[in-house]
Amino acid sequence: MEQIFNFRPLAEGLKNRENLSIDPKMIFRSAALDKGTEKDIEYLKSKEIDTIYDLRSNAEINGESSLKDSGFKIKQVGILEDAFQNDFSPLLQKDRGELEELMVHLYSDQFVQSGGFAVALREIIDQNNKPFLFHCTAGKDRTGVLGAIIMMILDFKIEEIKEEYLRIDANMINSLRMQIGQLLGKTAPRFPESLEPLIGIKSKYIEAFISSIEEKYISIDKYILYGLGISDEDKAKLKSRYLDSNF
């Protein structure tokens, strides 16, 4: 891909507790698609992607998008309305440790309490049996958590969920450094090192999300049922639709 970063099938090469894998032709994840080139869009179409779930807030979606008139079904399901947005300057007053704690809080509190994930999952359950893609801005936090939740529903172990979460496109990290540097009026080599916790991924982030679920709901199964409203029938539908022993 030329201008679409962190694009990949969800959990490619990983198997769940029943030794089944997600069909690599059915569920995709990525960073923002807005600046995708014509070649990028054609590549997405070659994957026969039908629906795209945009997890960004209204404030993050602006300007012309290369997806306009592309033929994809675009569904916006904002996860957080107060995501960092485009103003990073206040965060420069915090040190690296403080920003890591800010990210841990994002995962352990805001993500667990967000109703957006339940909305996105209901849309996915009710959609047709065609490939879909979900993304946020960087394709790592909100996208990473939704990917983790889907894997929980499809009965993957925590080790495999963490392995998928920690996969990231190095080009995405470099792109984020440049974007934030431009917003701050700095060049890429002068990217403030203190902001590194915001652009990377760490095991402690997804572990904070999982620990908070277990603390608030006792178990992941109860979170899926009561926190997300996903019934056993819903789970069975998703498993039959997306899991295959041949991968």
Backbone as CSV, one residue per row, in Angstrom:
resi,resn,N_x,N_y,N_z,CA_x,CA_y,CA_z,C_x,C_y,C_z
1,MET,0.852,-1.190,0.000,0.000,0.000,0.000,0.893,1.247,0.000
2,GLU,0.465,2.290,-0.699,1.285,3.488,-0.830,1.025,4.511,0.286
3,GLN,-0.250,4.785,0.587,-0.579,5.799,1.593,-1.574,5.296,2.642
4,ILE,-1.818,4.002,2.659,-2.655,3.399,3.697,-1.758,2.482,4.518
5,PHE,-1.606,2.811,5.790,-0.659,2.095,6.641,-1.356,1.075,7.542
6,ASN,-0.535,0.145,8.042,-0.997,-0.835,9.027,-2.160,-1.700,8.520
7,PHE,-2.202,-1.904,7.217,-3.278,-2.719,6.626,-2.894,-4.191,6.711
8,ARG,-3.824,-4.999,7.216,-3.585,-6.451,7.251,-4.862,-7.188,7.612
9,PRO,-4.939,-8.482,7.302,-6.058,-9.295,7.794,-5.930,-9.429,9.307
10,LEU,-7.035,-9.464,9.999,-7.013,-9.611,11.452,-6.540,-11.009,11.842
11,ALA,-5.541,-11.054,12.732,-5.061,-12.309,13.339,-4.554,-13.315,12.321
12,GLU,-3.952,-12.821,11.263,-3.471,-13.734,10.217,-2.431,-14.705,10.784
13,GLY,-2.639,-16.001,10.524,-1.709,-17.027,10.966,-1.908,-17.514,12.389
14,LEU,-2.865,-16.925,13.107,-3.114,-17.325,14.492,-4.337,-18.221,14.586
15,LYS,-4.346,-19.102,15.588,-5.456,-20.041,15.748,-6.098,-19.865,17.123
16,ASN,-7.415,-20.124,17.178,-8.129,-19.979,18.445,-8.089,-21.289,19.243
17,ARG,-8.853,-21.348,20.312,-8.829,-22.523,21.184,-9.314,-23.786,20.487
18,GLU,-10.069,-23.632,19.419,-10.574,-24.787,18.673,-9.704,-25.088,17.458
19,ASN,-8.515,-24.465,17.432,-7.559,-24.645,16.337,-8.106,-24.118,15.007
20,LEU,-8.937,-23.086,15.083,-9.502,-22.456,13.892,-8.897,-21.061,13.720
21,SER,-8.788,-20.617,12.477,-8.260,-19.290,12.167,-9.340,-18.434,11.534
22,ILE,-9.171,-17.128,11.632,-10.068,-16.223,10.928,-9.732,-16.281,9.448
23,ASP,-10.731,-16.425,8.636,-10.537,-16.429,7.193,-9.833,-15.123,6.794
24,PRO,-8.608,-15.203,6.241,-7.845,-13.983,5.928,-8.443,-13.143,4.809
25,LYS,-9.504,-13.594,4.216,-10.166,-12.822,3.151,-11.388,-12.079,3.665
26,MET,-11.639,-12.135,4.991,-12.912,-11.609,5.495,-12.815,-10.370,6.395
27,ILE,-11.810,-10.298,7.266,-11.734,-9.186,8.218,-10.377,-8.499,8.085
28,PHE,-10.413,-7.191,7.823,-9.186,-6.416,7.653,-9.169,-5.234,8.608
29,ARG,-7.971,-4.770,8.945,-7.799,-3.606,9.814,-6.711,-2.707,9.228
30,SER,-6.790,-1.415,9.544,-5.796,-0.492,8.995,-5.827,0.832,9.736
31,ALA,-4.926,1.720,9.334,-4.978,3.116,9.765,-5.936,3.848,8.822
32,ALA,-6.017,5.164,8.955,-6.957,5.960,8.159,-6.750,5.754,6.660
33,LEU,-7.857,5.817,5.922,-7.843,5.546,4.484,-7.930,6.809,3.631
34,ASP,-8.126,7.951,4.270,-8.452,9.186,3.551,-7.477,9.550,2.428
35,LYS,-6.188,9.290,2.656,-5.173,9.704,1.690,-4.729,8.573,0.777
36,GLY,-5.506,7.509,0.765,-5.158,6.386,-0.090,-5.082,6.782,-1.554
37,THR,-4.072,6.280,-2.241,-3.920,6.581,-3.664,-4.903,5.746,-4.477
38,GLU,-4.995,6.045,-5.743,-5.875,5.267,-6.625,-5.463,3.798,-6.608
39,LYS,-4.161,3.563,-6.553,-3.660,2.189,-6.502,-4.077,1.516,-5.195
40,ASP,-4.031,2.275,-4.092,-4.456,1.737,-2.793,-5.927,1.341,-2.825
41,ILE,-6.753,2.222,-3.378,-8.194,1.956,-3.419,-8.491,0.733,-4.280
42,GLU,-7.780,0.611,-5.383,-7.969,-0.562,-6.236,-7.563,-1.834,-5.498
43,TYR,-6.517,-1.720,-4.675,-6.082,-2.886,-3.901,-7.162,-3.291,-2.905
44,LEU,-7.770,-2.305,-2.228,-8.864,-2.602,-1.304,-10.012,-3.286,-2.041
45,LYS,-10.311,-2.792,-3.230,-11.399,-3.386,-4.013,-11.066,-4.812,-4.423
46,SER,-9.784,-5.073,-4.657,-9.385,-6.433,-5.052,-9.627,-7.429,-3.919
47,LYS,-9.703,-6.928,-2.694,-9.996,-7.775,-1.538,-11.500,-7.971,-1.357
48,GLU,-12.277,-7.379,-2.241,-13.743,-7.486,-2.222,-14.342,-6.972,-0.916
49,ILE,-13.689,-5.969,-0.329,-14.200,-5.358,0.897,-15.501,-4.634,0.587
50,ASP,-16.509,-4.909,1.379,-17.840,-4.337,1.157,-18.098,-3.142,2.073
51,THR,-17.848,-3.323,3.370,-18.164,-2.295,4.360,-16.902,-1.854,5.088
52,ILE,-16.798,-0.555,5.330,-15.671,0.016,6.065,-16.219,0.714,7.306
53,TYR,-15.718,0.319,8.479,-16.127,0.923,9.740,-15.059,1.930,10.181
54,ASP,-15.449,3.185,10.241,-14.556,4.271,10.629,-14.783,4.566,12.109
55,LEU,-13.780,4.315,12.935,-13.913,4.440,14.383,-13.535,5.825,14.902
56,ARG,-13.283,6.763,14.007,-12.860,8.101,14.418,-14.040,8.976,14.835
57,SER,-13.725,10.039,15.569,-14.748,11.007,15.967,-15.018,11.971,14.823
58,ASN,-16.096,12.722,14.932,-16.426,13.715,13.909,-15.303,14.722,13.735
59,ALA,-14.674,15.118,14.849,-13.622,16.134,14.789,-12.386,15.650,14.033
60,GLU,-12.200,14.338,13.972,-11.029,13.798,13.278,-11.252,13.636,11.778
61,ILE,-12.495,13.614,11.372,-12.806,13.383,9.959,-13.004,14.727,9.297
62,ASN,-12.077,15.110,8.457,-12.197,16.393,7.766,-11.493,16.321,6.421
63,GLY,-11.850,17.240,5.547,-11.218,17.292,4.241,-11.758,16.260,3.270
64,GLU,-11.216,16.294,2.080,-11.630,15.372,1.029,-11.041,13.990,1.275
65,SER,-11.814,12.992,1.017,-11.357,11.622,1.195,-11.252,10.923,-0.148
66,SER,-10.223,10.099,-0.274,-10.049,9.341,-1.517,-11.110,8.251,-1.645
67,LEU,-11.891,8.027,-0.580,-12.936,7.000,-0.619,-14.241,7.531,-1.208
68,LYS,-14.307,8.843,-1.444,-15.525,9.422,-1.994,-15.860,8.778,-3.335
69,ASP,-17.092,8.344,-3.469,-17.570,7.680,-4.691,-16.795,6.406,-5.017
70,SER,-16.216,5.775,-4.003,-15.429,4.561,-4.240,-16.300,3.314,-4.316
71,GLY,-17.535,3.424,-3.828,-18.433,2.268,-3.866,-18.475,1.484,-2.575
72,PHE,-17.585,1.786,-1.616,-17.623,1.101,-0.321,-18.784,1.629,0.521
73,LYS,-19.326,0.776,1.366,-20.286,1.228,2.371,-19.476,1.745,3.555
74,ILE,-19.581,3.035,3.847,-18.819,3.639,4.935,-19.741,3.860,6.132
75,LYS,-19.361,3.301,7.271,-20.156,3.484,8.483,-19.257,4.063,9.572
76,GLN,-19.602,5.256,10.047,-18.832,5.866,11.113,-19.399,5.439,12.460
77,VAL,-18.526,4.909,13.302,-18.895,4.530,14.658,-17.827,5.107,15.579
78,GLY,-18.007,6.344,16.008,-17.004,6.994,16.849,-16.847,6.298,18.181
79,ILE,-15.618,6.003,18.547,-15.348,5.335,19.821,-15.160,6.356,20.937
80,LEU,-14.403,7.402,20.667,-14.153,8.441,21.654,-14.282,9.800,20.996
81,GLU,-15.103,10.653,21.555,-15.237,12.000,21.006,-14.118,12.917,21.465
82,ASP,-13.407,12.538,22.519,-12.338,13.394,23.020,-10.964,12.767,22.801
83,ALA,-10.825,12.018,21.694,-9.513,11.474,21.345,-8.553,12.651,21.160
84,PHE,-7.261,12.382,21.145,-6.280,13.455,21.178,-6.476,14.508,20.094
85,GLN,-7.190,14.147,19.048,-7.491,15.084,17.963,-6.197,15.591,17.354
86,ASN,-6.147,16.875,17.035,-4.996,17.404,16.320,-4.166,18.389,17.132
87,ASP,-4.387,18.478,18.430,-3.626,19.408,19.247,-2.813,18.639,20.282
88,PHE,-1.536,18.472,19.996,-0.655,17.727,20.894,0.148,18.642,21.814
89,SER,0.054,19.943,21.602,0.899,20.869,22.360,0.723,20.765,23.879
90,PRO,-0.522,20.574,24.413,-0.640,20.455,25.878,0.100,19.245,26.435
91,LEU,0.273,18.214,25.598,0.920,16.988,26.065,2.425,17.161,26.217
92,LEU,2.962,18.228,25.630,4.401,18.486,25.753,4.785,18.844,27.183
93,GLN,3.787,19.219,27.998,4.060,19.566,29.390,4.219,18.326,30.262
94,LYS,3.918,17.148,29.701,4.001,15.909,30.463,5.269,15.148,30.085
95,ASP,5.813,14.396,31.027,6.983,13.593,30.696,6.541,12.229,30.167
96,ARG,7.507,11.439,29.767,7.219,10.153,29.130,6.402,9.238,30.040
97,GLY,6.765,9.201,31.311,6.042,8.345,32.248,4.595,8.756,32.406
98,GLU,4.358,10.049,32.460,2.994,10.552,32.590,2.158,10.205,31.373
99,LEU,2.779,10.252,30.194,2.036,9.933,28.974,1.757,8.442,28.871
100,GLU,2.669,7.614,29.380,2.393,6.176,29.413,1.190,5.900,30.316
101,GLU,1.136,6.578,31.451,0.000,6.409,32.356,-1.288,6.927,31.720
102,LEU,-1.177,7.982,30.921,-2.340,8.494,30.200,-2.873,7.446,29.232
103,MET,-1.966,6.751,28.549,-2.371,5.697,27.620,-2.978,4.512,28.367
104,VAL,-2.392,4.155,29.499,-2.949,3.060,30.307,-4.369,3.403,30.739
105,HIS,-4.584,4.651,31.147,-5.924,5.093,31.547,-6.890,5.041,30.364
106,LEU,-6.408,5.415,29.188,-7.243,5.354,27.982,-7.767,3.944,27.774
107,TYR,-6.892,2.965,27.938,-7.268,1.565,27.708,-8.101,1.002,28.864
108,SER,-7.694,1.290,30.092,-8.336,0.653,31.243,-9.659,1.297,31.617
109,ASP,-9.853,2.542,31.247,-11.054,3.257,31.656,-11.922,3.654,30.466
110,GLN,-11.399,4.522,29.617,-12.212,5.045,28.520,-12.631,3.982,27.514
111,PHE,-11.713,3.105,27.138,-12.072,2.068,26.169,-13.061,1.069,26.764
112,VAL,-12.867,0.704,28.016,-13.767,-0.266,28.644,-15.172,0.322,28.782
113,GLN,-15.255,1.615,29.032,-16.558,2.255,29.243,-17.210,2.744,27.948
114,SER,-16.454,2.807,26.857,-17.010,3.319,25.609,-18.109,2.415,25.074
115,GLY,-19.246,3.011,24.732,-20.330,2.235,24.122,-20.133,2.046,22.630
116,GLY,-19.111,2.712,22.081,-18.891,2.635,20.639,-18.540,1.248,20.138
117,PHE,-17.804,0.500,20.948,-17.428,-0.847,20.520,-18.662,-1.740,20.386
118,ALA,-19.613,-1.607,21.298,-20.851,-2.393,21.215,-21.632,-2.032,19.963
119,VAL,-21.656,-0.737,19.630,-22.354,-0.296,18.410,-21.691,-0.880,17.176
120,ALA,-20.362,-0.814,17.120,-19.631,-1.353,15.976,-19.869,-2.848,15.819
121,LEU,-19.840,-3.568,16.927,-20.043,-5.023,16.871,-21.444,-5.380,16.423
122,ARG,-22.447,-4.612,16.854,-23.819,-4.890,16.420,-23.934,-4.689,14.918
123,GLU,-23.282,-3.643,14.411,-23.276,-3.407,12.958,-22.633,-4.585,12.224
124,ILE,-21.521,-5.068,12.777,-20.799,-6.180,12.152,-21.646,-7.455,12.175
125,ILE,-22.295,-7.710,13.285,-23.142,-8.902,13.398,-24.292,-8.850,12.406
126,ASP,-24.873,-7.664,12.238,-26.059,-7.521,11.396,-25.749,-7.308,9.917
127,GLN,-24.474,-7.151,9.579,-24.136,-6.888,8.172,-24.228,-8.178,7.349
128,ASN,-24.049,-7.998,6.053,-24.072,-9.167,5.170,-22.792,-9.976,5.334
129,ASN,-22.778,-11.117,4.710,-21.646,-12.035,4.847,-20.570,-11.690,3.818
130,LYS,-20.033,-10.487,3.917,-18.996,-10.030,2.983,-17.816,-9.473,3.760
131,PRO,-16.646,-9.397,3.131,-15.468,-8.868,3.829,-15.674,-7.435,4.298
132,PHE,-15.061,-7.100,5.441,-15.144,-5.739,5.947,-13.799,-5.302,6.508
133,LEU,-13.660,-4.002,6.687,-12.445,-3.402,7.226,-12.835,-2.412,8.309
134,PHE,-12.032,-2.308,9.352,-12.257,-1.281,10.363,-10.953,-0.520,10.587
135,HIS,-11.083,0.764,10.898,-9.880,1.585,11.068,-10.172,2.786,11.956
136,CYS,-9.104,3.369,12.497,-9.197,4.657,13.182,-8.171,5.564,12.516
137,THR,-7.493,6.400,13.244,-6.497,7.277,12.621,-5.185,6.539,12.384
138,ALA,-4.624,5.969,13.443,-3.341,5.280,13.324,-3.489,3.772,13.167
139,GLY,-4.674,3.245,13.406,-4.885,1.806,13.249,-4.221,0.979,14.326
140,LYS,-4.085,1.545,15.542,-3.382,0.800,16.586,-4.108,0.768,17.934
141,ASP,-4.786,1.840,18.314,-5.432,1.891,19.629,-6.894,1.466,19.557
142,ARG,-7.765,2.329,19.037,-9.170,1.941,18.887,-9.309,0.728,17.973
143,THR,-8.555,0.742,16.882,-8.564,-0.409,15.961,-8.002,-1.646,16.654
144,GLY,-6.933,-1.466,17.430,-6.334,-2.593,18.136,-7.276,-3.196,19.156
145,VAL,-8.021,-2.345,19.854,-8.957,-2.848,20.862,-10.146,-3.557,20.212
146,LEU,-10.698,-2.978,19.133,-11.805,-3.663,18.460,-11.332,-5.009,17.916
147,GLY,-10.125,-5.057,17.382,-9.572,-6.330,16.915,-9.462,-7.327,18.052
148,ALA,-9.007,-6.852,19.220,-8.883,-7.730,20.394,-10.249,-8.255,20.822
149,ILE,-11.253,-7.380,20.806,-12.603,-7.803,21.211,-13.164,-8.843,20.244
150,ILE,-12.979,-8.617,18.951,-13.454,-9.598,17.965,-12.781,-10.949,18.216
151,MET,-11.479,-10.920,18.508,-10.766,-12.167,18.778,-11.267,-12.823,20.070
152,MET,-11.622,-12.016,21.062,-12.205,-12.583,22.289,-13.498,-13.325,21.969
153,ILE,-14.348,-12.687,21.171,-15.628,-13.295,20.800,-15.408,-14.579,20.007
154,LEU,-14.347,-14.593,19.189,-14.052,-15.768,18.369,-13.188,-16.786,19.108
155,ASP,-13.043,-16.600,20.424,-12.448,-17.597,21.318,-10.942,-17.792,21.106
156,PHE,-10.224,-16.676,20.949,-8.761,-16.736,20.916,-8.224,-16.558,22.326
157,LYS,-7.086,-17.168,22.605,-6.436,-17.013,23.901,-5.832,-15.611,24.009
158,ILE,-5.615,-15.182,25.242,-5.050,-13.858,25.489,-3.676,-13.714,24.811
159,GLU,-2.875,-14.778,24.795,-1.547,-14.704,24.185,-1.641,-14.347,22.701
160,GLU,-2.603,-14.961,21.990,-2.767,-14.670,20.567,-3.332,-13.261,20.356
161,ILE,-4.217,-12.843,21.249,-4.786,-11.491,21.153,-3.686,-10.455,21.316
162,LYS,-2.793,-10.667,22.284,-1.683,-9.735,22.495,-0.719,-9.764,21.313
163,GLU,-0.479,-10.937,20.756,0.423,-11.041,19.609,-0.108,-10.232,18.426
164,GLU,-1.402,-10.351,18.157,-2.005,-9.578,17.064,-1.932,-8.086,17.357
165,TYR,-2.243,-7.705,18.587,-2.230,-6.283,18.959,-0.851,-5.665,18.743
166,LEU,0.206,-6.407,19.050,1.562,-5.868,18.999,2.158,-5.825,17.597
167,ARG,1.462,-6.336,16.624,1.936,-6.223,15.242,1.671,-4.799,14.751
168,ILE,2.674,-4.154,14.203,2.459,-2.793,13.709,3.391,-2.501,12.542
169,ASP,2.913,-1.690,11.655,3.650,-1.278,10.469,4.629,-0.168,10.862
170,ALA,5.931,-0.400,10.674,6.930,0.620,11.023,6.698,1.908,10.248
171,ASN,6.171,1.802,9.036,5.880,3.003,8.246,4.815,3.860,8.924
172,MET,3.903,3.201,9.657,2.871,3.937,10.361,3.491,4.787,11.470
173,ILE,4.448,4.217,12.206,5.118,4.945,13.277,5.850,6.158,12.704
174,ASN,6.566,5.963,11.612,7.286,7.074,10.988,6.322,8.146,10.501
175,SER,5.192,7.735,9.949,4.191,8.681,9.478,3.623,9.501,10.635
176,LEU,3.361,8.831,11.771,2.843,9.537,12.939,3.842,10.558,13.457
177,ARG,5.111,10.172,13.495,6.139,11.119,13.936,6.119,12.371,13.057
178,MET,6.032,12.162,11.762,6.040,13.297,10.835,4.787,14.150,10.997
179,GLN,3.621,13.501,11.124,2.367,14.246,11.265,2.356,15.089,12.538
180,ILE,2.772,14.479,13.649,2.774,15.206,14.913,3.832,16.305,14.877
181,GLY,4.990,15.994,14.289,6.030,17.002,14.154,5.558,18.203,13.364
182,GLN,4.791,17.967,12.301,4.257,19.062,11.499,3.241,19.879,12.287
183,LEU,2.392,19.186,13.069,1.404,19.893,13.886,2.073,20.776,14.937
184,LEU,3.228,20.319,15.404,3.949,21.086,16.421,4.916,22.089,15.811
185,GLY,4.984,22.106,14.485,5.905,23.014,13.816,7.336,22.543,13.859
186,LYS,7.517,21.225,14.016,8.860,20.663,14.075,9.088,19.732,12.884
187,THR,10.323,19.487,12.563,10.657,18.523,11.516,10.756,17.150,12.169
188,ALA,10.675,16.105,11.354,10.663,14.737,11.878,11.846,14.415,12.800
189,PRO,13.108,14.822,12.455,14.223,14.477,13.343,14.102,15.105,14.737
190,ARG,13.290,16.150,14.869,13.143,16.836,16.159,11.850,16.419,16.870
191,PHE,11.304,15.317,16.465,10.089,14.830,17.127,10.349,14.662,18.620
192,PRO,9.493,15.253,19.476,9.739,15.188,20.922,9.709,13.752,21.433
193,GLU,10.804,13.316,22.016,10.913,11.938,22.484,9.877,11.616,23.560
194,SER,9.458,12.625,24.304,8.490,12.394,25.376,7.146,11.904,24.843
195,LEU,6.857,12.167,23.552,5.568,11.774,22.981,5.550,10.349,22.439
196,GLU,6.687,9.659,22.519,6.770,8.299,21.984,5.666,7.374,22.516
197,PRO,5.248,7.452,23.795,4.178,6.559,24.278,2.866,6.709,23.516
198,LEU,2.654,7.842,22.871,1.402,8.069,22.144,1.391,7.414,20.777
199,ILE,2.561,7.213,20.199,2.587,6.733,18.813,2.926,5.249,18.697
200,GLY,3.374,4.656,19.798,3.717,3.243,19.758,2.642,2.371,20.376
201,ILE,2.958,1.114,20.519,2.076,0.173,21.203,2.899,-0.577,22.236
202,LYS,2.281,-0.891,23.346,2.967,-1.594,24.415,2.046,-2.680,24.978
203,SER,2.666,-3.767,25.420,1.882,-4.840,26.040,1.059,-4.315,27.197
204,LYS,1.619,-3.361,27.964,0.940,-2.862,29.162,-0.372,-2.176,28.816
205,TYR,-0.511,-1.650,27.586,-1.754,-0.985,27.209,-2.890,-1.992,27.071
206,ILE,-2.660,-3.025,26.260,-3.722,-4.015,26.049,-3.928,-4.840,27.321
207,GLU,-2.876,-5.044,28.105,-3.022,-5.754,29.374,-3.888,-4.948,30.350
208,ALA,-3.765,-3.618,30.292,-4.597,-2.761,31.148,-6.063,-2.884,30.762
209,PHE,-6.331,-2.971,29.461,-7.698,-3.141,28.974,-8.283,-4.459,29.471
210,ILE,-7.527,-5.528,29.322,-8.002,-6.857,29.720,-8.183,-6.941,31.239
211,SER,-7.219,-6.404,31.996,-7.312,-6.435,33.464,-8.519,-5.650,33.958
212,SER,-8.786,-4.517,33.319,-9.929,-3.696,33.716,-11.244,-4.423,33.438
213,ILE,-11.321,-5.125,32.313,-12.509,-5.928,31.999,-12.746,-6.959,33.098
214,GLU,-11.677,-7.678,33.467,-11.805,-8.740,34.461,-12.154,-8.173,35.832
215,GLU,-11.682,-6.961,36.117,-11.996,-6.321,37.396,-13.449,-5.863,37.444
216,LYS,-13.933,-5.281,36.333,-15.282,-4.715,36.311,-16.361,-5.763,36.034
217,TYR,-16.006,-6.781,35.239,-17.020,-7.755,34.805,-16.759,-9.183,35.282
218,ILE,-15.679,-9.378,36.027,-15.284,-10.692,36.570,-14.613,-11.567,35.505
219,SER,-15.156,-11.581,34.292,-14.562,-12.400,33.239,-14.802,-11.757,31.873
220,ILE,-14.011,-12.204,30.905,-14.179,-11.710,29.537,-15.535,-12.134,28.990
221,ASP,-15.963,-13.355,29.299,-17.267,-13.829,28.819,-18.403,-12.936,29.309
222,LYS,-18.316,-12.491,30.568,-19.360,-11.619,31.109,-19.297,-10.224,30.482
223,TYR,-18.093,-9.772,30.169,-17.949,-8.485,29.470,-18.599,-8.560,28.096
224,ILE,-18.355,-9.655,27.383,-18.939,-9.825,26.057,-20.471,-9.822,26.142
225,LEU,-20.991,-10.513,27.137,-22.446,-10.621,27.276,-23.078,-9.340,27.814
226,TYR,-22.562,-8.843,28.937,-23.216,-7.714,29.611,-22.655,-6.348,29.199
227,GLY,-21.371,-6.289,28.939,-20.778,-5.017,28.550,-21.008,-4.672,27.093
228,LEU,-21.040,-5.698,26.243,-21.177,-5.481,24.802,-22.529,-5.916,24.250
229,GLY,-23.290,-6.681,25.040,-24.593,-7.140,24.578,-24.528,-8.200,23.500
230,ILE,-23.452,-9.004,23.520,-23.263,-10.058,22.518,-23.719,-11.385,23.106
231,SER,-24.767,-11.947,22.548,-25.328,-13.201,23.052,-24.562,-14.406,22.514
232,ASP,-24.855,-15.580,23.073,-24.248,-16.812,22.559,-24.642,-17.028,21.105
233,GLU,-25.852,-16.640,20.751,-26.304,-16.759,19.361,-25.485,-15.839,18.451
234,ASP,-25.211,-14.629,18.918,-24.375,-13.702,18.150,-22.975,-14.271,17.956
235,LYS,-22.417,-14.823,19.030,-21.077,-15.404,18.954,-21.038,-16.550,17.955
236,ALA,-22.046,-17.397,17.992,-22.106,-18.532,17.069,-22.189,-18.053,15.621
237,LYS,-22.933,-16.973,15.408,-23.067,-16.420,14.060,-21.718,-15.924,13.541
238,LEU,-20.986,-15.207,14.388,-19.684,-14.684,13.983,-18.681,-15.808,13.749
239,LYS,-18.729,-16.830,14.600,-17.807,-17.954,14.430,-18.071,-18.695,13.121
240,SER,-19.323,-18.941,12.814,-19.649,-19.672,11.587,-19.325,-18.844,10.351
241,ARG,-19.379,-17.527,10.492,-19.150,-16.640,9.357,-17.670,-16.426,9.063
242,TYR,-16.846,-16.349,10.123,-15.469,-15.890,9.931,-14.380,-16.902,10.241
243,LEU,-14.695,-18.006,10.920,-13.675,-18.988,11.261,-13.650,-20.137,10.259
244,ASP,-12.443,-20.645,10.017,-12.296,-21.744,9.059,-11.106,-22.581,9.460
245,SER,-11.233,-23.872,9.408,-10.147,-24.775,9.782,-9.071,-24.890,8.708
246,ASN,-9.300,-24.337,7.539,-8.382,-24.501,6.427,-7.263,-23.455,6.413
247,PHE,-7.260,-22.558,7.398,-6.245,-21.505,7.379,-5.297,-21.641,8.560
